[in-house]
Amino acid sequence: MENIDTRAYLIRNAVIGNNRVSTATSIKDLSLQHANSRPFRINEELDTAALCSTWQGNDYFAHFLFDDAAMYPLARDFGEPFFSGMGLPRTAHCIDYLSRFGFAYAEKEHISVRQLWMFRDFSLGPDKRRRLQDMAARTKAAQPAASPYPGAFIRRGVKGQTRELDNAAEIEAWCAAQGFVIVDPEHQTVDEICAALNGVPLIIGVEGSHLVHGLFNMAEGGTMICIQPADRFNVIFRHLCAALNLRWGFVVAKGTIEGFHLELDHLKATLDLVQEPSACDRTI
C-alpha cells in the first residue's frame, strides 16, 4: 500500500468559531454534526497557531486519538497546538489519554489567527507510524503493572452508532471462561481501562471506536479480532494494527448493524487460526 504525504498548509487571517474554520473566501467544517454560520464574538487573537482537529476526530472518539491527538507532536513544530470544533465538551477519556501521551490540552473557540497551520495527516506514512508507536509506548509506560489477563473482550456500548450483537452475553461469558477480562469503556475510567488492557496479547470486540483502547494498550505483536456485521465490513483497524506492529483479524457475523449473531464456533475457529505458526505474517 502506498501512503500519500503528510502536508502542512498555512492559512492566513483565519477565524475559528461555531465548529468551522473561515477565511474571506472559504470555510472548512470541523464537525459534520455541529457546524453552523451563526454570528459570534472573537474572544482571542493569536499570531501563529497550529490546529490539531479534524471533523472525523470531533465526531468520532477513535479518530480523535489516532488522527487528532497523533497530529499534536507534528503541530507543535509549527506553532502553538490546540483543538477546536468539538461542539460538545471533550470527554474525560479524550483528556486523560492526552495526558498519558504527554500532550498539553488546549481547547480554543471563537478566535482569530493571523497565521494558522492546518494539516493533511490521515495517511499512515513513516512519520505518523512513528508518532502512533510513541503514543502507545507512553500509554503502556504510564501503567505501573502489566495486566494479568490472557486477553480482553471490549464491550461496544450503546452511546455510539448502533451495532447490536444479539448474543453478546454468550460471547462475553465464553471469553470470561477463558480468563479474559471484560472491559466496558462507557462505565470505566481511562485508568481502569489501561490497567485491564496493558500488555494483553489478544483483544476481541465488535468493530468500532471503543477498540482504539486496545491499540494503545495491548502487547506489541498482539492480535485484535473484530466482530463485524455483514453490512458493515471495513478494514480501518487492519492498517492501524499494522502501524503499531499488531496483527488484525476479523470474523463476519450473520445479520445487519441493527442485529447480528455470531456463532461461537466461528469465533473459536478464528482464534485457532491466530495460534497457527503460519499466521504470524498474514491477516487472519
Disulfide bonds with the S-S distance in Angstrom:
none
